[in-house]
């Protein structure tokens, strides 16, 4: 924990709950990102003003007194105005020391943020830098720590590079907030090696939310140069694939390839780069997505089709079972390979998909078998249910009118996908399980059961199924009712 040069273990920290009476929790850093400036600005500002006055009067002498007053009071949205107030009026060394002690000792996330913001207004030193680098590794504190580090760097410019050194150890919202600060430091972001680290770690470490950082990176680095490097550099190639995939497929909320001033040229260069590498699954995924994107652009803007023709030719040249088999062997590309196999309905690779499923059953392999597998594959899925959920335990749960807590959803997506296939299988055992799932305590499973009913052969439908669908039409959850409507429309043809 005290080593600033390793990744932090977030599981050692308390959950950041959505509310007092709920088990739902935010990923570290997500609450500040979601709520942004919507916090009660005046409330926090006034509270800090009173605390600073009481410290000066001597009525507050311990950090715990500050902690009690700021416990749970959100810093985001008002900390900037508080710091501006302090800049105008000044602050005592004693107050800075108490806030910094609170940052290091408080068990409350918000109090720690206030401590980081105010406790770093003086006392610059190696020890404080060391502590800030540790705080910065936790995504909930990255933004506040980095602000302080940038402020320190005005007096000690060499410390600015600490921001870059944090990139390998930062995750999800932490790496996103870190990059948002680095790109506004010209002497950092103009360095090509810093750009490389921003690209690679930004795309590797964003924790499944690349759309929150891809456009920021693309705007501030020489993307064309890295497209050139990707021809021979595998690490850059993997990062370029991820950023281009995001810019093409997930332009919201920040922007996509169309919003970049040289977007068309970059897309053309991307295709050119792909032709200079040995084809792999990333190549196939890229060509598939570029083709869909260009087809849409041609329809909307009546743009020339030369690049689309080239992409289609490359697709026809590169697509083959051997490339997909290689993709299945690579853990980094396996889920993308499975996704392609499902989209293209490549049944020749079902034996390999079965092997993948048996070795490491996951949602992607389940989905392929569910979509294009034969009856034997569907039986295999049904037999695997207990690998994902405990049916006996589920039977004891009380019917939930709302989505269940995240802590109870382990294996539920895989189980739900299997339930959807049972209508297709339609054996007596499958139908009985489908009926059971239609009354599951979790609305996600109830919805999956309705999807399964919508796939059932009409001659397999009985009165009990009709009654269950009717019940689900009145389910408390709207998305379950929508699934039930689809099932009802299908069964109406009986």
DOBADO-376855 format. One record per residue (C-alpha): residue in three letters; x, y, z. Coordinates in steps of 0.001 Angstrom, whole numbers. Each point is the difference from the previous one (the first is absolute). Layout:
N
Ala, X, Y, Z
...
***
This chain:
494
Unk, 0, 0, 0
Unk, 2872, 2379, 766
Unk, 1771, -649, -3312
Unk, -1003, 2654, -2576
Unk, 1410, -2149, -2811
Unk, -2576, -2775, -39
Unk, -3713, -318, -669
Unk, -2341, 509, 2926
Unk, -2376, -2746, 1184
Unk, -3402, 1701, -52
Unk, -1656, -3005, 1661
Unk, 1658, 1091, 3263
Unk, -2104, 3169, 12
Unk, -3669, 377, 992
Unk, -2648, 24, -2745
Unk, -1225, 3379, -1230
Unk, -3724, -527, 501
Unk, -2741, 1673, -1977
Unk, -1870, 736, 3235
Unk, -228, -924, 3653
Unk, -2787, -2563, -445
Unk, 1336, -1812, -3053
Unk, 2725, -2463, -898
Unk, 406, 1555, -3468
Unk, 3414, 1564, -359
Unk, 2021, 2154, -2395
Unk, 3344, -925, -1514
Unk, 2741, 2121, 1535
Unk, -43, 3437, -1626
Unk, -3313, -580, -1771
Unk, -2196, 2026, 2369
Unk, 2034, 3174, -532
Unk, -18, -628, -3753
Unk, -3784, -516, -67
Unk, -1026, 2849, 2294
Unk, 2753, 2461, -927
Unk, -1029, 3500, 965
Unk, -3473, -909, 1257
Unk, 1014, -25, 3668
Unk, -1232, 2528, 2525
Unk, 2620, 2672, -631
Unk, -1072, 2492, 2662
Unk, -326, -2657, 2697
Unk, 3575, -1239, -343
Unk, 1375, 3508, -422
Unk, -1687, 1257, 3145
Unk, 1046, -3063, 2003
Unk, 3678, 447, -857
Unk, -187, 3741, 696
Unk, -1373, -711, 3503
Unk, 2617, -2684, 643
Unk, 2888, 2284, -968
Unk, -1388, 2741, 2256
Unk, -281, -2449, 2916
Unk, 3571, -1196, -537
Unk, 1211, 3596, 137
Unk, -2015, 560, 3211
Unk, 1437, -3162, 1544
Unk, -3351, -1797, 405
Unk, 1087, -2678, -2489
Unk, 3344, -1536, 916
Unk, -250, -3607, -1282
Unk, -553, -1467, -3462
Unk, -2878, -2133, 1308
Unk, -2014, 3147, 680
Unk, 326, 993, -3658
Unk, -761, -3540, -1103
Unk, -3269, 4, 1951
Unk, -1125, 3217, -1700
Unk, 986, -1033, -3555
Unk, -921, -3688, 220
Unk, -1905, -911, -3177
Unk, -69, 3606, -1275
Unk, 817, -236, -3698
Unk, 3091, 1898, -1114
Unk, -561, -174, -3763
Unk, -1722, 3063, -1378
Unk, 977, 2378, 2773
Unk, 3645, -672, 864
Unk, 1192, 2403, -2716
Unk, -2006, 2900, 1429
Unk, 1272, -842, 3497
Unk, 3606, 95, -1221
Unk, -676, 3317, -1723
Unk, -1392, 1395, 3276
Unk, 3140, -1169, 1802
Unk, 2238, 1518, -2685
Unk, -1594, 3386, 684
Unk, -211, -182, 3798
Unk, 2967, -2222, 872
Unk, 302, -3022, 2285
Unk, 2046, -786, 3088
Unk, 2681, -2680, 64
Unk, -1874, -1574, 2922
Unk, -3133, -426, -2157
Unk, 1974, -1543, -2868
Unk, 1652, -2429, 2409
Unk, -3347, -1106, 1509
Unk, -1581, -528, -3427
Unk, 3028, -2005, -1176
Unk, -129, -2170, 3106
Unk, -3692, -589, -697
Unk, 841, -1073, -3559
Unk, 2364, -2650, 1340
Unk, -2179, -1172, 2890
Unk, -3691, 395, -851
Unk, -2075, -3071, -905
Unk, -2387, 2166, -2059
Unk, 602, 439, -3744
Unk, -1320, 3571, -171
Unk, 1943, 1149, 3043
Unk, 3178, -1407, -1569
Unk, -708, 2003, -3184
Unk, -390, 3209, 2025
Unk, 3227, -880, 1798
Unk, 1831, -481, -3300
Unk, -1302, 3257, -1431
Unk, 703, 2245, 2996
Unk, 2753, -1946, 1763
Unk, 2348, 435, -2976
Unk, -156, 3801, -163
Unk, 3384, 206, 1726
Unk, 2724, -2222, 1403
Unk, 1435, -1199, -3300
Unk, 2510, -2782, 603
Unk, 1139, -3461, -1033
Unk, -2084, -1686, 2706
Unk, -3210, 1716, -1097
Unk, 803, -841, -3635
Unk, 445, -3656, 932
Unk, -3376, -45, 1744
Unk, -1723, 1759, -2898
Unk, 1306, -2614, -2440
Unk, -1570, -2678, 2180
Unk, -3336, 1839, 205
Unk, 44, 574, -3770
Unk, -46, -3738, -717
Unk, -3535, -285, 1400
Unk, -2498, 1196, -2659
Unk, -2138, 1757, 2591
Unk, 2938, 2254, 902
Unk, 1893, 303, -3300
Unk, -1504, 3328, -1049
Unk, 665, 1713, 3353
Unk, 3534, -1385, 262
Unk, 880, 1001, -3551
Unk, -1245, 3569, 533
Unk, 2316, 224, 2992
Unk, 2918, -1507, -1933
Unk, -462, 2511, -2829
Unk, -71, 2806, 2556
Unk, 3207, -1294, 1626
Unk, 1621, -212, -3434
Unk, -181, 3780, -428
Unk, 2762, 183, 2625
Unk, 1662, -3313, -872
Unk, -511, -607, -3760
Unk, 1803, -3339, 126
Unk, -2899, -1411, 2034
Unk, -2364, 464, -2926
Unk, 1249, -3203, -1602
Unk, -1445, -1893, 2969
Unk, -3338, 279, -1807
Unk, 1377, -2097, -2853
Unk, 1571, -2475, 2409
Unk, -3447, -618, 1505
Unk, -1516, -1196, -3295
Unk, 939, -3712, 308
Unk, -1506, -191, 3498
Unk, -3240, 1899, -618
Unk, -3259, -1732, -862
Unk, -3397, 935, -1447
Unk, -1097, 3488, 1149
Unk, 3438, 505, 1531
Unk, 1865, -318, -3310
Unk, -2714, 2035, -1756
Unk, 299, 2921, 2439
Unk, 3784, -256, -98
Unk, 79, 257, -3795
Unk, -2422, 2932, 87
Unk, 2650, 1843, 2045
Unk, 3065, -1130, -1964
Unk, -1360, 1227, -3338
Unk, -108, 3555, 1361
Unk, 3700, -27, 892
Unk, 1686, 976, -3323
Unk, 3510, -1003, 1064
Unk, -1335, -3479, 782
Unk, -2486, -722, -2780
Unk, 2296, 1387, -2740
Unk, 2513, -2744, 846
Unk, -568, -2949, -2358
Unk, 943, -2541, 2683
Unk, -2592, 1510, 2352
Unk, -2545, -200, -2822
Unk, 814, -3668, -413
Unk, -614, -676, 3695
Unk, -3240, 1998, -44
Unk, -1200, -2031, -2996
Unk, 1054, -3431, 1251
Unk, -949, 317, 3667
Unk, -3079, 2078, -716
Unk, -1429, -2714, -2228
Unk, 1252, -2941, 2087
Unk, -987, 1255, 3442
Unk, -3365, 1718, -508
Unk, -1928, -2892, 1517
Unk, -2562, -494, -2763
Unk, -945, 3661, -522
Unk, 2252, 1014, -2928
Unk, -2614, 2459, -1277
Unk, 829, 2223, 2998
Unk, 3616, 510, -1083
Unk, 587, -1007, -3653
Unk, -986, 3337, -1546
Unk, 2042, 1943, 2565
Unk, 3062, -2036, -928
Unk, -651, 242, -3744
Unk, -269, 3803, 164
Unk, 3274, 487, 1844
Unk, 2448, -2507, -1487
Unk, 1451, -399, -3479
Unk, -2328, -2873, -915
Unk, 1338, -121, -3552
Unk, 3523, -659, 1274
Unk, -1194, -2866, 2187
Unk, -1961, -1504, -2890
Unk, 3345, -151, -1778
Unk, 1733, -1561, 3009
Unk, -2780, -2591, 277
Unk, 1208, -1605, -3226
Unk, 2825, -1674, 1913
Unk, -530, 700, 3711
Unk, -2421, -2547, 1518
Unk, -623, 2001, 3178
Unk, -909, 3124, -1950
Unk, -2067, -2097, -2426
Unk, -2138, -1407, 2829
Unk, -577, 3504, 1399
Unk, -749, 1458, -3454
Unk, -2548, -2733, -610
Unk, -1753, 839, 3279
Unk, -63, 3760, -550
Unk, -1174, -259, -3616
Unk, -2609, -2602, 986
Unk, -1351, 2448, 2582
Unk, 101, 3052, -2289
Unk, -1914, -1926, -2676
Unk, -2502, -1915, 2129
Unk, -442, 2015, 3209
Unk, 221, 3732, -810
Unk, -2104, 1087, 2968
Unk, 318, 1824, 2334
Unk, 3187, 1811, -1106
Unk, 253, -461, -3749
Unk, 1004, -2436, -2704
Unk, 2041, -264, -3167
Unk, -2351, 2444, -1769
Unk, 749, 2739, 2537
Unk, 3761, -151, -553
Unk, 1133, 2617, -2555
Unk, 2046, -2622, -1883
Unk, -2374, -2889, 686
Unk, -381, -1099, -3648
Unk, 3739, -3, -586
Unk, 590, -1945, 3219
Unk, -2567, -2616, -1016
Unk, 1690, -419, -3383
Unk, 3405, -279, 1676
Unk, -1420, -2570, 2432
Unk, -1119, -2212, -2875
Unk, 3400, 431, -1637
Unk, 1743, -1038, 3221
Unk, -2136, -3140, 235
Unk, 1181, -1088, -3450
Unk, 3629, 113, 1170
Unk, -464, -2424, 2892
Unk, -643, -3709, 13
Unk, -3774, -333, 430
Unk, -1344, -937, 3422
Unk, -3352, 226, 1767
Unk, 503, 3688, 723
Unk, 442, 519, -3748
Unk, -3277, -1796, -724
Unk, -1879, 1903, 2718
Unk, 1387, 3301, -1251
Unk, -899, -711, -3634
Unk, -3501, -1137, 967
Unk, -661, 3141, 2049
Unk, 1597, 2374, -2530
Unk, -2127, -1575, -2734
Unk, -3198, 529, 2018
Unk, 1030, 3566, 834
Unk, 814, 895, -3623
Unk, -3194, -1590, -1270
Unk, -1991, 2188, 2390
Unk, 2004, 3100, -983
Unk, -589, -691, -3681
Unk, -3739, -261, 612
Unk, -133, 3213, 2037
Unk, 2503, 2192, -1839
Unk, 201, -1668, -3423
Unk, 3782, -183, 426
Unk, 2311, -1714, -2525
Unk, 220, -3766, 413
Unk, 3697, -571, -824
Unk, 1039, -712, 3590
Unk, -3057, -2189, 581
Unk, 878, -2053, -3109
Unk, 3569, -439, 1299
Unk, -1251, -1055, 3446
Unk, -2356, -2583, -1502
Unk, 2807, -1417, -2145
Unk, 2262, -314, 3032
Unk, -2825, -1603, 1990
Unk, -483, -2641, -2659
Unk, 3758, -605, -194
Unk, 653, -284, 3753
Unk, -3108, -1733, 1363
Unk, 697, -3648, 698
Unk, -314, -2660, 2662
Unk, 3752, -46, 635
Unk, 57, 3654, 1116
Unk, -3024, -565, 2236
Unk, 1512, -3139, 1518
Unk, 3107, 1978, 875
Unk, -2230, 2641, 1595
Unk, -1644, -2624, 2185
Unk, 3411, -1044, 1337
Unk, 853, 3536, 1111
Unk, -1683, 992, 3275
Unk, 203, 3695, -976
Unk, -2010, -498, -3207
Unk, -2145, -3029, 860
Unk, -3210, 1865, 778
Unk, 310, 2071, -3178
Unk, 542, -3185, -1982
Unk, -3063, -1612, 1523
Unk, -1991, 3124, -752
Unk, 1003, -158, -3660
Unk, -793, -3707, -220
Unk, -3466, 709, 1384
Unk, -635, 2990, -2276
Unk, 1120, -1867, -3114
Unk, -1549, -3316, 1105
Unk, 3165, -1989, -778
Unk, -1164, -3494, 972
Unk, 3248, -1587, -1205
Unk, 1649, 1304, 3181
Unk, -2551, -1441, 2431
Unk, 2373, -2817, 1098
Unk, 2578, 2603, 1069
Unk, -2678, 2078, 1708
Unk, -1102, -3055, 1974
Unk, 3568, -528, 1144
Unk, 236, 3621, 1119
Unk, -3300, -322, 1866
Unk, 1046, -3205, 1770
Unk, 3331, 1502, 1005
Unk, -1241, 3434, 1088
Unk, -3761, 515, -331
Unk, -804, 3683, -412
Unk, -2749, 2143, -1465
Unk, 1594, 237, -3449
Unk, 367, -3766, -500
Unk, -3488, -591, 1410
Unk, -1435, 2538, -2417
Unk, 1596, -1684, -3034
Unk, -1313, -3435, 981
Unk, -3397, 1515, 785
Unk, -212, 1769, -3354
Unk, 1424, -2493, -2491
Unk, 464, -3224, 1956
Unk, -1982, -3192, -567
Unk, -2276, -1839, 2437
Unk, 3000, -1716, 1548
Unk, 1578, 3394, 728
Unk, -3208, 1261, 1577
Unk, -126, -3104, 2193
Unk, 3592, 744, 990
Unk, -1004, 3505, 1050
Unk, -2957, -1239, 2038
Unk, 2216, -2516, 1779
Unk, 2442, 2788, 927
Unk, -2489, 2216, 1856
Unk, 1272, -963, 3436
Unk, 3470, 1210, -986
Unk, -1382, 3526, 92
Unk, -2810, 97, 2577
Unk, -1254, -1966, 3001
Unk, -3579, -911, -871
Unk, -852, -1180, 3509
Unk, 1129, 3292, 1488
Unk, -1955, 1948, -2628
Unk, -3150, -1889, 919
Unk, 232, 1392, 3547
Unk, 227, 3636, -1125
Unk, -2937, 2370, 292
Unk, -1474, 1253, -3295
Unk, 1669, 3338, -808
Unk, -1978, 2849, -1599
Unk, 3282, 1821, -766
Unk, 3422, -948, -1359
Unk, 1934, -2019, 2537
Unk, 3177, 1333, 1671
Unk, 3180, -283, -2052
Unk, 1458, -2341, 2614
Unk, -2641, -2594, -938
Unk, 501, 159, -3762
Unk, 3053, -2251, -322
Unk, -659, -2418, -2854
Unk, -3400, 1516, -720
Unk, 798, 1269, -3498
Unk, 1281, -3416, -1043
Unk, -3004, -1709, 1579
Unk, -2417, 2427, -1662
Unk, 1525, -687, -3429
Unk, -412, -3727, 534
Unk, -3622, 468, 1088
Unk, -715, 1840, -3261
Unk, 1079, -3073, -1994
Unk, -2308, -2413, 1798
Unk, -2944, 941, -2187
Unk, 2023, -1073, -3010
Unk, 958, -3280, 1663
Unk, -3596, -646, 1130
Unk, 634, -3412, 1572
Unk, -2179, -878, 3020
Unk, 2917, 798, 2344
Unk, 701, 3304, -1765
Unk, -3664, 1037, 147
Unk, -228, -789, 3710
Unk, 3102, 2058, 674
Unk, -1397, 2858, -2093
Unk, -3188, -26, 2069
Unk, 2088, 122, 3172
Unk, 2039, 2933, -1328
Unk, -3174, 1917, -883
Unk, -707, 317, 3727
Unk, 3618, 618, 1082
Unk, 553, 2612, 2677
Unk, 2299, 1986, -2325
Unk, -1812, 2061, -2681
Unk, 2928, -487, -2413
Unk, -617, -3756, 25
Unk, -3759, 468, -330
Unk, 648, 2121, -3089
Unk, 2295, -2686, -1452
Unk, -2699, -2608, 568
Unk, -2480, 2088, -1992
Unk, 2547, 221, -2820
Unk, 232, -3775, 149
Unk, -3786, -350, -262
Unk, 126, 2200, -3116
Unk, 2254, -2612, -1653
Unk, -2097, -3061, 868
Unk, -1714, -2116, -2663
Unk, -3724, 709, 253
Unk, -867, -3680, 446
Unk, 2051, -89, 3229
Unk, -1977, 2783, 1681
Unk, -2395, -1005, 2778
Unk, -2389, 1794, 2327
Unk, 2594, 449, 2729
Unk, 2283, 1874, -2386
Unk, -2862, 2235, -1116
Unk, -769, 767, 3641
Unk, 3638, 802, 774
Unk, 247, 2383, -2947
Unk, -3207, 1687, 1159
Unk, 1553, 458, 3460
Unk, 3120, 1531, -1485
Unk, -2101, 2463, -1997
Unk, -745, 1511, 3436
Unk, 3573, -290, 1328
Unk, 1206, 2946, 2130
Unk, 2971, 524, -2339
Unk, -702, 1677, -3350
Unk, 2657, -1914, -1956
Unk, -1490, -3296, 1175
Unk, -3413, 1151, -1218
Unk, 1518, 863, -3394
Unk, 1496, -3491, -307
Unk, -3347, -1477, 1017
Unk, -1737, 2004, -2753
Unk, 2304, -1569, -2602
Unk, -698, -3453, 1417
Unk, -3738, 690, 40
Unk, 67, 1097, -3657
Unk, 1789, -3211, -936
Unk, -2351, -2217, 1997
Unk, -3052, 1769, -1425
Unk, 696, -1851, -3222
Unk, -903, -3233, 1798
***
